[in-house]
Amino acid sequence: MRLTIFWERMADHFGEAYADSFARDHVMSELGGRTVRQALDAGWETRDVWRAVCTAVGIPPERR
């Protein structure tokens, strides 16, 4: 998944402003105790980060 698609999906689900806040501030066990931004900076694949977000916040399968 391209990074631009990832951020589009984040904005679609959380809204433009909150997507960035969530990515910076929300530490997720699904990402090994990292935030979205930390996981991406550490080299995690965007599709894996997106899947972790979906699992953590309960995004329905049809929106994944």
MMTF fields as JSON, N, C-alpha, C and O atoms, coordinates in Angstrom:
{
  "mmtfVersion": "1.0.0",
  "mmtfProducer": "UNKNOWN",
  "numBonds": 255,
  "numAtoms": 256,
  "numGroups": 64,
  "numChains": 1,
  "numModels": 1,
  "chainsPerModel": [1],
  "groupsPerChain": [64],
  "chainIdList": ["A"],
  "bondAtomList": [4, 2, 8, 6, 12, 10, 16, 14, 20, 18, 24, 22, 28, 26, 32, 30, 36, 34, 40, 38, 44, 42, 48, 46, 52, 50, 56, 54, 60, 58, 64, 62, 68, 66, 72, 70, 76, 74, 80, 78, 84, 82, 88, 86, 92, 90, 96, 94, 100, 98, 104, 102, 108, 106, 112, 110, 116, 114, 120, 118, 124, 122, 128, 126, 132, 130, 136, 134, 140, 138, 144, 142, 148, 146, 152, 150, 156, 154, 160, 158, 164, 162, 168, 166, 172, 170, 176, 174, 180, 178, 184, 182, 188, 186, 192, 190, 196, 194, 200, 198, 204, 202, 208, 206, 212, 210, 216, 214, 220, 218, 224, 222, 228, 226, 232, 230, 236, 234, 240, 238, 244, 242, 248, 246, 252, 250],
  "bondOrderList": [1, 1, 1, 1, 1, 1, 1, 1, 1, 1, 1, 1, 1, 1, 1, 1, 1, 1, 1, 1, 1, 1, 1, 1, 1, 1, 1, 1, 1, 1, 1, 1, 1, 1, 1, 1, 1, 1, 1, 1, 1, 1, 1, 1, 1, 1, 1, 1, 1, 1, 1, 1, 1, 1, 1, 1, 1, 1, 1, 1, 1, 1, 1],
  "groupList": [{"groupName": "MET", "atomNameList": ["N", "CA", "C", "O"], "elementList": ["N", "C", "C", "O"], "formalChargeList": [0, 0, 0, 0], "bondAtomList": [1, 0, 2, 1, 3, 2], "bondOrderList": [1, 1, 2], "singleLetterCode": "M", "chemCompType": "L-PEPTIDE LINKING"}, {"groupName": "ARG", "atomNameList": ["N", "CA", "C", "O"], "elementList": ["N", "C", "C", "O"], "formalChargeList": [0, 0, 0, 0], "bondAtomList": [1, 0, 2, 1, 3, 2], "bondOrderList": [1, 1, 2], "singleLetterCode": "R", "chemCompType": "L-PEPTIDE LINKING"}, {"groupName": "LEU", "atomNameList": ["N", "CA", "C", "O"], "elementList": ["N", "C", "C", "O"], "formalChargeList": [0, 0, 0, 0], "bondAtomList": [1, 0, 2, 1, 3, 2], "bondOrderList": [1, 1, 2], "singleLetterCode": "L", "chemCompType": "L-PEPTIDE LINKING"}, {"groupName": "THR", "atomNameList": ["N", "CA", "C", "O"], "elementList": ["N", "C", "C", "O"], "formalChargeList": [0, 0, 0, 0], "bondAtomList": [1, 0, 2, 1, 3, 2], "bondOrderList": [1, 1, 2], "singleLetterCode": "T", "chemCompType": "L-PEPTIDE LINKING"}, {"groupName": "ILE", "atomNameList": ["N", "CA", "C", "O"], "elementList": ["N", "C", "C", "O"], "formalChargeList": [0, 0, 0, 0], "bondAtomList": [1, 0, 2, 1, 3, 2], "bondOrderList": [1, 1, 2], "singleLetterCode": "I", "chemCompType": "L-PEPTIDE LINKING"}, {"groupName": "PHE", "atomNameList": ["N", "CA", "C", "O"], "elementList": ["N", "C", "C", "O"], "formalChargeList": [0, 0, 0, 0], "bondAtomList": [1, 0, 2, 1, 3, 2], "bondOrderList": [1, 1, 2], "singleLetterCode": "F", "chemCompType": "L-PEPTIDE LINKING"}, {"groupName": "TRP", "atomNameList": ["N", "CA", "C", "O"], "elementList": ["N", "C", "C", "O"], "formalChargeList": [0, 0, 0, 0], "bondAtomList": [1, 0, 2, 1, 3, 2], "bondOrderList": [1, 1, 2], "singleLetterCode": "W", "chemCompType": "L-PEPTIDE LINKING"}, {"groupName": "GLU", "atomNameList": ["N", "CA", "C", "O"], "elementList": ["N", "C", "C", "O"], "formalChargeList": [0, 0, 0, 0], "bondAtomList": [1, 0, 2, 1, 3, 2], "bondOrderList": [1, 1, 2], "singleLetterCode": "E", "chemCompType": "L-PEPTIDE LINKING"}, {"groupName": "ALA", "atomNameList": ["N", "CA", "C", "O"], "elementList": ["N", "C", "C", "O"], "formalChargeList": [0, 0, 0, 0], "bondAtomList": [1, 0, 2, 1, 3, 2], "bondOrderList": [1, 1, 2], "singleLetterCode": "A", "chemCompType": "L-PEPTIDE LINKING"}, {"groupName": "ASP", "atomNameList": ["N", "CA", "C", "O"], "elementList": ["N", "C", "C", "O"], "formalChargeList": [0, 0, 0, 0], "bondAtomList": [1, 0, 2, 1, 3, 2], "bondOrderList": [1, 1, 2], "singleLetterCode": "D", "chemCompType": "L-PEPTIDE LINKING"}, {"groupName": "HIS", "atomNameList": ["N", "CA", "C", "O"], "elementList": ["N", "C", "C", "O"], "formalChargeList": [0, 0, 0, 0], "bondAtomList": [1, 0, 2, 1, 3, 2], "bondOrderList": [1, 1, 2], "singleLetterCode": "H", "chemCompType": "L-PEPTIDE LINKING"}, {"groupName": "GLY", "atomNameList": ["N", "CA", "C", "O"], "elementList": ["N", "C", "C", "O"], "formalChargeList": [0, 0, 0, 0], "bondAtomList": [1, 0, 2, 1, 3, 2], "bondOrderList": [1, 1, 2], "singleLetterCode": "G", "chemCompType": "PEPTIDE LINKING"}, {"groupName": "TYR", "atomNameList": ["N", "CA", "C", "O"], "elementList": ["N", "C", "C", "O"], "formalChargeList": [0, 0, 0, 0], "bondAtomList": [1, 0, 2, 1, 3, 2], "bondOrderList": [1, 1, 2], "singleLetterCode": "Y", "chemCompType": "L-PEPTIDE LINKING"}, {"groupName": "SER", "atomNameList": ["N", "CA", "C", "O"], "elementList": ["N", "C", "C", "O"], "formalChargeList": [0, 0, 0, 0], "bondAtomList": [1, 0, 2, 1, 3, 2], "bondOrderList": [1, 1, 2], "singleLetterCode": "S", "chemCompType": "L-PEPTIDE LINKING"}, {"groupName": "VAL", "atomNameList": ["N", "CA", "C", "O"], "elementList": ["N", "C", "C", "O"], "formalChargeList": [0, 0, 0, 0], "bondAtomList": [1, 0, 2, 1, 3, 2], "bondOrderList": [1, 1, 2], "singleLetterCode": "V", "chemCompType": "L-PEPTIDE LINKING"}, {"groupName": "GLN", "atomNameList": ["N", "CA", "C", "O"], "elementList": ["N", "C", "C", "O"], "formalChargeList": [0, 0, 0, 0], "bondAtomList": [1, 0, 2, 1, 3, 2], "bondOrderList": [1, 1, 2], "singleLetterCode": "Q", "chemCompType": "L-PEPTIDE LINKING"}, {"groupName": "CYS", "atomNameList": ["N", "CA", "C", "O"], "elementList": ["N", "C", "C", "O"], "formalChargeList": [0, 0, 0, 0], "bondAtomList": [1, 0, 2, 1, 3, 2], "bondOrderList": [1, 1, 2], "singleLetterCode": "C", "chemCompType": "L-PEPTIDE LINKING"}, {"groupName": "PRO", "atomNameList": ["N", "CA", "C", "O"], "elementList": ["N", "C", "C", "O"], "formalChargeList": [0, 0, 0, 0], "bondAtomList": [1, 0, 2, 1, 3, 2], "bondOrderList": [1, 1, 2], "singleLetterCode": "P", "chemCompType": "L-PEPTIDE LINKING"}],
  "groupTypeList": [0, 1, 2, 3, 4, 5, 6, 7, 1, 0, 8, 9, 10, 5, 11, 7, 8, 12, 8, 9, 13, 5, 8, 1, 9, 10, 14, 0, 13, 7, 2, 11, 11, 1, 3, 14, 1, 15, 8, 2, 9, 8, 11, 6, 7, 3, 1, 9, 14, 6, 1, 8, 14, 16, 3, 8, 14, 11, 4, 17, 17, 7, 1, 1],
  "groupIdList": [1, 2, 3, 4, 5, 6, 7, 8, 9, 10, 11, 12, 13, 14, 15, 16, 17, 18, 19, 20, 21, 22, 23, 24, 25, 26, 27, 28, 29, 30, 31, 32, 33, 34, 35, 36, 37, 38, 39, 40, 41, 42, 43, 44, 45, 46, 47, 48, 49, 50, 51, 52, 53, 54, 55, 56, 57, 58, 59, 60, 61, 62, 63, 64],
  "secStructList": [7, 7, 2, 2, 2, 2, 2, 2, 2, 2, 2, 2, 2, 2, 7, 2, 2, 2, 2, 2, 2, 2, 2, 2, 2, 7, 7, 5, 4, 4, 4, 6, 1, 5, 7, 2, 2, 2, 2, 2, 2, 6, 6, 7, 7, 2, 2, 2, 2, 2, 2, 2, 2, 2, 2, 2, 2, 6, 7, 7, 4, 4, 4, 7],
  "xCoordList": [0.857, 0.0, 0.904, 1.855, 0.593, 1.354, 1.031, -0.071, 1.994, 1.824, 0.684, -0.042, 0.529, -0.57, -1.936, -2.859, -2.059, -3.317, -3.559, -4.682, -2.505, -2.612, -3.188, -4.13, -2.615, -3.075, -4.478, -5.235, -4.84, -6.221, -7.186, -8.242, -6.825, -7.695, -7.789, -8.859, -6.657, -6.677, -7.615, -8.426, -7.501, -8.347, -9.808, -10.69, -10.075, -11.457, -12.084, -13.258, -11.304, -11.866, -11.918, -12.939, -10.817, -10.711, -11.039, -11.298, -11.032, -11.122, -9.706, -8.756, -9.587, -8.262, -7.457, -6.315, -8.031, -7.285, -6.979, -5.859, -7.948, -7.735, -6.829, -6.166, -6.775, -5.902, -4.457, -3.764, -4.003, -2.624, -2.416, -1.392, -3.372, -3.279, -3.219, -2.385, -4.107, -4.112, -2.754, -2.196, -2.231, -0.973, 0.208, 1.153, 0.165, 1.254, 1.126, 2.136, -0.097, -0.303, -0.766, -0.542, -1.397, -2.004, -1.003, -0.654, -0.546, 0.382, -0.439, -1.415, -0.033, -0.818, -0.014, 1.12, -0.612, 0.053, 0.25, 1.219, -0.674, -0.575, 0.672, 1.103, 1.238, 2.451, 3.663, 4.646, 3.58, 4.703, 4.956, 6.102, 3.881, 4.008, 4.472, 5.067, 4.201, 4.563, 3.306, 2.199, 3.515, 2.455, 2.53, 3.488, 1.53, 1.544, 2.783, 3.49, 3.045, 4.206, 5.511, 6.398, 5.638, 6.857, 7.035, 8.144, 5.944, 6.025, 6.437, 7.29, 5.839, 6.209, 7.665, 8.39, 8.092, 9.479, 10.46, 11.606, 10.0, 10.856, 10.905, 11.617, 10.141, 10.198, 9.097, 9.165, 8.085, 6.968, 6.294, 6.229, 5.793, 5.034, 3.707, 3.058, 3.321, 2.075, 0.866, -0.04, 0.834, -0.325, -0.407, -1.505, 0.736, 0.738, 0.289, -0.425, 0.711, 0.276, -1.225, -1.935, -1.712, -3.145, -3.938, -4.972, -3.473, -4.158, -4.194, -5.203, -3.102, -3.051, -4.049, -4.738, -4.129, -5.099, -6.518, -7.343, -6.789, -8.123, -8.496, -9.617, -7.553, -7.796, -8.014, -8.936, -7.168, -7.219, -8.501, -9.027, -9.01, -10.179, -11.454, -12.502, -11.362, -12.563, -13.122, -14.339, -12.247, -12.718, -13.316, -12.661, -14.547, -15.207, -14.465, -13.83, -14.554, -13.84, -14.096, -13.188, -15.28, -15.571, -14.856, -14.801, -14.319, -13.599, -12.089, -11.337, -11.655, -10.216, -9.6, -8.392],
  "yCoordList": [-1.175, 0.0, 1.239, 1.332, 2.163, 3.409, 4.272, 4.215, 5.05, 5.905, 6.902, 7.214, 7.399, 8.346, 7.686, 8.309, 6.433, 5.693, 5.479, 5.626, 5.135, 4.942, 6.188, 6.095, 7.367, 8.596, 8.968, 9.555, 8.641, 8.862, 8.027, 8.509, 6.78, 5.899, 6.379, 6.345, 6.828, 7.363, 8.572, 8.68, 9.475, 10.68, 10.319, 10.932, 9.33, 8.904, 8.367, 8.615, 7.637, 7.044, 8.031, 8.139, 8.748, 9.595, 11.059, 11.802, 11.484, 12.899, 13.45, 12.922, 14.521, 15.094, 15.425, 14.985, 16.182, 16.657, 15.537, 15.444, 14.695, 13.664, 12.545, 11.905, 12.286, 11.23, 11.484, 10.567, 12.711, 13.037, 12.937, 12.427, 13.416, 13.339, 11.885, 11.522, 11.055, 9.633, 9.015, 8.265, 9.324, 8.741, 9.151, 8.379, 10.331, 10.828, 10.394, 10.169, 10.272, 10.159, 8.797, 8.475, 8.004, 6.752, 5.601, 5.154, 5.125, 3.996, 2.714, 2.526, 1.845, 0.639, -0.624, -0.763, -1.536, -2.817, -3.593, -4.34, -3.417, -4.09, -3.666, -4.354, -2.537, -2.038, -2.151, -1.427, -3.057, -3.27, -2.104, -1.814, -1.428, -0.303, 0.966, 1.842, 1.064, 2.25, 2.993, 2.455, 4.233, 4.973, 4.643, 4.018, 5.061, 4.869, 5.525, 4.908, 6.755, 7.477, 6.773, 6.666, 6.292, 5.594, 4.303, 3.976, 3.574, 2.33, 2.61, 1.912, 3.622, 3.967, 4.426, 4.045, 5.237, 5.708, 4.559, 4.615, 3.514, 2.351, 1.389, 0.386, 1.702, 0.882, -0.154, -1.006, -0.089, -1.016, -0.756, 0.382, -1.82, -1.7, -0.995, -1.264, -0.1, 0.643, -0.269, -0.005, -1.329, -2.24, -2.914, -3.155, -3.219, -3.824, -2.824, -3.182, -1.576, -0.538, -0.315, -0.183, -0.271, -0.095, -1.245, -1.017, -2.456, -3.615, -3.505, -3.836, -3.044, -2.871, -1.806, -1.987, -0.705, 0.348, -0.226, -0.002, -0.961, -1.552, -2.452, -2.4, -3.267, -4.174, -3.389, -3.679, -2.406, -1.651, -0.857, -0.766, -0.283, 0.581, -0.023, 0.622, -1.265, -1.955, -1.464, -1.392, -1.126, -0.727, -1.942, -2.981, -1.838, -2.999, -3.505, -2.727, -4.794, -5.405, -4.727, -4.666, -4.231, -3.615, -2.265, -1.746, -1.701, -0.422, -0.609, 0.366, -1.843, -2.112, -2.118, -2.325],
  "zCoordList": [0.0, 0.0, 0.0, 0.776, -0.865, -0.916, 0.306, 0.853, 0.71, 1.878, 1.68, 2.623, 0.46, 0.197, 0.398, 0.922, -0.018, 0.182, 1.674, 2.157, 2.39, 3.84, 4.508, 5.296, 4.191, 4.826, 4.374, 5.147, 3.147, 2.697, 3.516, 3.927, 3.752, 4.557, 5.999, 6.607, 6.543, 7.911, 7.982, 8.901, 7.01, 6.996, 6.782, 7.383, 5.932, 5.704, 6.984, 7.259, 7.757, 8.972, 10.142, 10.822, 10.373, 11.562, 11.319, 12.266, 10.051, 9.734, 9.593, 10.171, 8.811, 8.502, 9.761, 9.896, 10.666, 11.837, 12.817, 13.32, 13.093, 14.107, 13.61, 14.426, 12.321, 11.793, 12.194, 12.635, 12.046, 12.41, 13.917, 14.37, 14.684, 16.142, 16.598, 17.427, 16.053, 16.389, 16.049, 16.85, 14.879, 14.415, 15.297, 15.46, 15.855, 16.701, 18.148, 18.815, 18.649, 20.089, 20.602, 21.769, 19.767, 20.232, 20.149, 19.057, 21.303, 21.353, 21.245, 21.97, 20.339, 20.05, 20.326, 19.87, 21.075, 21.329, 20.035, 19.895, 19.082, 17.781, 17.003, 16.078, 17.386, 16.729, 17.66, 17.504, 18.616, 19.523, 20.461, 20.804, 20.881, 21.793, 21.107, 21.736, 19.82, 19.043, 18.603, 18.615, 18.219, 17.552, 16.06, 15.607, 15.311, 13.858, 13.262, 12.466, 13.637, 13.088, 13.433, 12.587, 14.668, 15.067, 14.268, 13.848, 14.062, 13.295, 11.853, 11.304, 11.243, 9.869, 9.795, 8.876, 10.755, 10.784, 11.005, 10.557, 11.701, 11.965, 10.779, 10.815, 9.727, 8.526, 8.373, 7.487, 9.225, 9.068, 7.729, 7.266, 7.113, 5.871, 6.163, 7.174, 5.272, 5.496, 5.596, 6.386, 4.815, 4.891, 6.264, 6.766, 6.872, 8.202, 9.265, 10.203, 9.112, 10.048, 9.896, 10.893, 8.66, 8.436, 9.051, 9.679, 8.879, 9.473, 10.992, 11.615, 11.588, 13.037, 13.488, 14.492, 12.757, 13.073, 12.983, 13.869, 11.916, 11.728, 12.9, 13.404, 13.323, 14.447, 15.739, 16.501, 15.977, 17.231, 17.405, 18.515, 16.322, 16.452, 15.883, 15.872, 15.409, 14.938, 13.622, 13.448, 12.698, 11.379, 10.693, 10.609, 10.2, 9.603, 8.352, 7.639, 8.104, 6.98, 5.627, 4.798, 5.39, 4.099, 3.919, 2.803, 4.985, 4.892, 4.982, 4.988, 5.051, 5.185, 3.864, 3.746]
}
